[in-house]
């Protein structure tokens, strides 16, 4: 009788283990199914969301962006992809630059994904890094410049989907403290997309568009412990975080369910038709940014975004990008900056283009070569003044 009870309880225990294993397998399968369509911009498949909620320190599982007050969002510090550290601990792409200025010529690059380098796998392949290498070699070969500078360094402050509002925001609250010698503003495309796709609730501060949250904090204990179960992870994410995991649309655009203040009631078509640019965000933001840069006694270089004319068929998109380039040029002149002529013909090799505005490593190198003489002019001017 005793042996029969032992066998019964052993059978029940084994059966329980089989049921638990089966449920865990179902949970894992559910996680896997919802992680197959992977949006490389978000890094928010179910497995990575589970890692966020668990507080996993694996850099490959980090969210791609970090939501912050005042700055909006920044590249998530320490994020790794393709086995390469993409974002440094300072919250931008590439090698970290010390806050306290040294004897290196410091270049700050502001912009969106075309500055960040969306089309390349390594930060070293981006045009800011390639530009740094060119300027560094130039300094080391010039005896007069070597007396003042030991080389060059760059801060790639590019933000994927970043527009003129973020460029202004991040310069004022963060990057001006790095005291760069020159600022390159590479902008225009993302604002054009926002205006082209404007809805009736369009707001001058772009809050009709921008997603509010890009990452999740770890769950408190003991809820975090439950996430060690794939089954519990699957149901938790499915029930409470599925909208956060949804990558079917624009990663940076909220779903329309978020609350925002509809304070600006303007007719964008009328604003553009009547050239009322003081009521146009790209103009107003860029004007403020250029003013802040030059008031800080920093050399300004304006490098407009260019469109791949073989890829883009939308005429309104082309017109808006052309408008932004024109507005940038006029504003740059008003602030005594240097404007870099840049369009599709500047990179005639079609193999360099990946889509409407992004280029591969070869194209990034072309961009650095186009920018190089303008940065050298700023370098010589700075050296002459000193």
C-alpha positions in Angstrom: 0.0 0.0 0.0 2.8 2.4 0.9 4.6 1.7 -2.4 1.4 2.3 -4.3 1.1 5.8 -2.7 4.7 6.6 -3.6 4.2 5.5 -7.2 1.0 7.5 -7.4 2.6 10.7 -6.1 5.6 10.2 -8.3 3.3 9.7 -11.3 1.4 12.9 -10.4 4.7 14.8 -9.9 6.0 13.7 -13.3 2.7 14.5 -14.9 2.8 18.0 -13.3 6.3 18.5 -14.7 5.1 17.4 -18.2 2.2 19.8 -18.0 4.4 22.7 -16.8 6.9 21.9 -19.6 4.1 21.8 -22.2 2.7 25.1 -21.0 6.2 26.7 -21.0 6.6 25.4 -24.6 3.3 27.0 -25.6 4.4 30.2 -23.9 7.8 30.1 -25.7 6.0 29.4 -29.0 3.7 32.4 -28.5 6.8 34.6 -27.7 8.5 33.3 -30.9 5.5 33.8 -33.2 5.2 37.4 -32.0 8.9 38.0 -32.5 9.4 36.8 -36.0 8.5 40.1 -37.7 11.3 42.1 -36.3 11.4 45.9 -36.7 15.1 46.8 -36.4 14.2 50.3 -35.5 12.4 49.4 -32.4 14.2 46.3 -31.1 10.8 45.6 -29.3 10.0 42.0 -30.1 8.4 39.9 -27.3 11.7 38.4 -26.2 13.3 41.9 -25.9 10.3 43.3 -24.1 10.6 40.4 -21.6 14.3 41.3 -21.2 13.3 44.9 -20.4 10.7 43.8 -17.8 13.2 41.5 -16.3 16.0 44.1 -16.2 18.2 42.0 -18.4 21.6 43.7 -18.9 22.3 42.0 -22.3 23.1 45.0 -24.6 21.6 43.1 -27.6 18.2 43.1 -25.8 18.3 46.8 -24.7 15.6 49.0 -26.2 16.9 51.1 -29.0 15.8 54.4 -27.4 15.4 55.9 -24.0 12.6 58.3 -23.2 13.8 61.2 -21.1 12.3 64.5 -19.8 13.4 67.6 -21.7 15.4 65.6 -24.3 12.4 63.6 -25.5 14.4 60.5 -26.5 18.0 59.5 -27.0 19.8 56.4 -28.3 19.8 53.9 -25.5 23.2 53.9 -23.8 25.2 50.7 -24.3 22.9 49.3 -27.0 24.6 46.6 -29.1 23.7 45.3 -32.6 25.6 43.0 -35.0 28.1 42.4 -32.2 29.0 46.1 -32.3 28.4 48.7 -29.6 26.2 51.2 -31.4 25.5 53.7 -28.6 28.0 54.9 -26.0 27.3 55.6 -22.4 26.8 59.3 -23.3 23.6 58.4 -25.2 24.7 59.0 -28.8 26.2 56.9 -31.6 30.0 56.3 -31.9 32.9 56.8 -29.6 32.3 58.8 -26.4 33.7 62.3 -26.2 34.5 63.8 -22.7 32.2 66.6 -21.6 35.2 68.8 -20.6 36.9 70.0 -23.8 40.4 69.0 -24.6 42.9 70.2 -27.2 41.0 68.4 -30.0 38.9 70.2 -32.6 35.4 69.2 -31.7 32.7 68.6 -34.4 29.0 68.2 -33.4 26.6 66.7 -36.0 22.9 67.3 -35.4 20.2 65.6 -37.5 18.0 62.6 -38.0 18.7 59.1 -39.3 20.7 60.5 -42.1 23.2 61.8 -39.5 22.8 58.8 -37.2 23.7 56.5 -40.2 20.7 54.3 -40.6 22.2 52.6 -43.6 25.4 51.2 -42.0 26.0 48.6 -39.3 28.9 50.2 -37.6 29.3 53.8 -36.1 32.7 53.9 -37.8 31.0 53.9 -41.2 28.9 57.0 -40.6 29.8 60.3 -42.3 30.5 62.0 -38.9 33.2 59.4 -38.1 34.6 59.5 -41.6 34.6 63.3 -41.4 36.5 63.2 -38.1 39.2 60.9 -39.7 39.6 63.4 -42.6 39.9 66.4 -40.3 42.2 64.6 -37.9 44.6 63.7 -40.8 44.5 67.3 -42.0 45.4 68.7 -38.6 48.3 66.2 -38.1 49.8 67.2 -41.5 49.6 70.9 -40.8 52.4 72.2 -38.5 50.6 75.4 -37.6 47.4 73.5 -36.6 49.3 70.9 -34.7 50.5 73.6 -32.3 46.9 74.1 -31.2 45.1 70.9 -31.8 46.2 67.3 -31.2 43.5 66.0 -33.6 39.8 66.0 -34.2 36.8 64.4 -32.5 33.1 64.1 -33.4 29.8 63.8 -31.6 27.2 62.0 -33.7 24.0 63.4 -32.2 21.8 62.0 -35.0 18.4 60.7 -33.9 16.4 58.4 -36.1 13.2 60.2 -37.0 14.6 63.3 -35.4 13.3 66.6 -36.7 14.1 70.3 -36.2 12.2 70.3 -32.8 14.5 67.5 -31.4 17.6 69.2 -32.9 16.8 72.4 -31.1 15.7 70.6 -27.9 18.8 68.4 -27.7 21.3 71.2 -28.5 19.8 73.5 -25.8 19.5 71.0 -23.0 22.6 68.8 -23.8 25.0 69.3 -26.6 25.9 73.0 -26.1 27.6 71.9 -22.9 30.2 70.0 -24.9 31.3 73.4 -26.4 31.9 72.2 -29.9 34.0 74.2 -32.3 31.6 73.6 -35.2 28.1 72.3 -35.6 26.9 70.6 -38.7 23.1 70.6 -39.0 21.9 67.9 -41.5 18.1 68.2 -41.6 14.9 68.7 -43.5 13.5 65.4 -44.6 11.7 64.3 -41.4 10.0 67.7 -41.0 8.9 67.3 -44.7 7.3 63.9 -43.9 5.5 65.4 -40.9 4.0 68.2 -42.9 3.2 66.0 -45.9 1.3 63.6 -43.7 -0.3 66.3 -41.6 -3.8 65.7 -40.2 -6.4 68.2 -39.1 -5.1 68.0 -35.5 -1.6 69.1 -36.6 0.2 70.9 -33.8 3.1 73.3 -34.1 5.0 71.4 -31.4 4.6 68.1 -33.3 2.8 66.4 -30.4 0.1 65.2 -32.8 2.8 62.8 -34.1 5.5 61.8 -31.6 5.3 58.7 -29.5 5.7 59.4 -25.8 7.5 56.2 -24.7 10.3 54.2 -26.2 11.3 51.8 -23.4 10.0 50.0 -20.4 11.4 49.9 -16.9 11.9 46.6 -15.1 8.9 45.3 -13.2 9.0 45.4 -9.4 9.5 42.3 -7.3 7.8 39.8 -7.1 6.1 40.4 -10.5 9.6 40.4 -12.1 10.1 36.8 -10.8 7.0 35.7 -12.7 8.5 36.9 -15.9 11.0 34.1 -15.7 8.2 31.9 -17.0 7.7 32.1 -20.8 4.0 31.4 -20.3 3.6 34.2 -17.8 5.8 36.5 -20.0 3.6 35.8 -23.1 0.3 36.5 -21.4 1.7 39.6 -19.5 3.0 41.2 -22.7 0.0 40.1 -24.7 -2.5 41.6 -22.2 -0.6 44.7 -21.0 2.2 45.6 -23.4 0.9 44.5 -26.8 0.4 48.1 -28.1 4.0 48.9 -27.0 5.2 45.8 -29.0 3.2 46.7 -32.1 5.7 47.4 -34.9 3.2 47.4 -37.7 3.4 51.2 -38.2 5.8 54.0 -37.6 7.9 53.3 -34.5 8.0 57.0 -33.6 4.4 57.8 -34.2 1.8 57.3 -31.5 -1.5 55.5 -32.3 -3.7 58.5 -31.8 -4.9 57.2 -28.4 -2.5 59.3 -26.4 -3.7 62.5 -24.9 -2.2 65.8 -26.2 -3.1 69.4 -26.2 -4.7 70.8 -29.4 -3.6 74.3 -28.8 -2.5 75.5 -32.3 -5.3 75.8 -34.8 -3.7 76.6 -38.1 -4.2 75.8 -41.8 -0.9 74.5 -43.0 -1.8 74.9 -46.7 -2.6 78.5 -46.1 0.6 79.1 -44.1 2.7 77.6 -46.9 0.8 79.3 -49.7 1.1 82.7 -48.0 4.7 82.0 -46.9 3.8 82.7 -43.3 7.0 81.0 -42.1 6.9 82.4 -38.6 4.0 79.9 -38.2 6.0 77.1 -39.8 7.8 74.7 -37.4 10.8 73.9 -39.5 11.6 77.5 -40.2 11.0 78.6 -36.6 12.9 75.7 -35.0 15.8 76.1 -37.4 16.0 79.8 -36.9 16.1 79.3 -33.1 18.7 76.6 -33.4 21.0 78.6 -35.7 20.7 81.6 -33.4 21.6 79.5 -30.3 24.6 78.0 -32.1 26.0 81.3 -33.3 25.3 83.1 -30.0 27.5 80.4 -28.4 30.3 81.6 -30.8 30.3 78.3 -32.6 30.8 77.9 -36.4 27.6 76.9 -38.1 27.5 74.6 -41.2 24.1 73.8 -42.7 24.0 70.6 -44.7 20.5 70.0 -46.1 19.1 66.5 -46.6 19.0 65.2 -50.2 16.4 63.0 -51.8 17.0 60.1 -54.1 15.0 61.3 -57.1 14.9 57.9 -58.6 13.1 56.5 -55.6 10.8 59.3 -54.6 7.7 59.8 -56.7 5.7 61.9 -54.3 5.8 65.5 -55.7 4.6 67.1 -52.4 7.4 65.4 -50.5 9.9 66.7 -53.1 8.6 70.2 -52.9 8.7 70.3 -49.1 12.3 69.0 -49.0 13.2 71.6 -51.6 11.5 74.3 -49.5 13.3 73.2 -46.4 16.7 73.4 -48.2 15.8 76.9 -49.4 14.7 78.0 -46.0 17.9 76.6 -44.4 20.0 78.4 -47.0 18.4 81.7 -46.3 18.6 81.3 -42.6 22.2 80.2 -42.8 23.1 83.3 -44.7 21.3 85.5 -42.1 23.4 83.9 -39.3 26.7 84.0 -41.3 26.9 80.3 -41.5 28.3 78.1 -44.3 25.7 76.4 -46.5 26.7 73.1 -48.2 25.1 72.6 -51.6 23.9 69.0 -51.5 21.3 67.2 -53.6 20.9 63.9 -55.5 23.6 64.9 -58.1 26.1 65.3 -55.3 26.2 61.5 -55.1 25.7 60.3 -58.6 26.5 56.7 -57.9 23.1 55.0 -57.7 24.5 52.1 -55.8 25.1 54.4 -52.8 21.3 55.0 -52.2 19.3 52.6 -50.1 15.9 54.4 -50.2 14.6 57.9 -50.4 17.3 59.5 -48.3 19.6 57.0 -46.7 22.9 55.8 -48.1 25.3 52.9 -47.6 28.9 53.1 -46.3 30.2 54.2 -49.7 27.6 57.0 -49.7 28.5 58.0 -46.1 32.1 58.4 -47.3 30.9 60.6 -50.2 29.0 62.8 -47.7 32.1 63.2 -45.5 34.2 64.3 -48.6 31.5 66.9 -49.5 31.5 68.3 -46.0 35.3 68.2 -45.4 36.3 71.5 -47.1 33.7 73.4 -45.2 34.8 72.0 -41.9 38.4 72.9 -42.9 37.3 76.5 -43.5 35.8 76.6 -40.0 39.0 75.0 -38.6 41.2 77.6 -40.3 38.9 80.5 -39.2 38.9 79.3 -35.6 42.7 78.9 -35.6 43.2 82.4 -37.2 41.0 84.0 -34.5 43.1 82.4 -31.8 
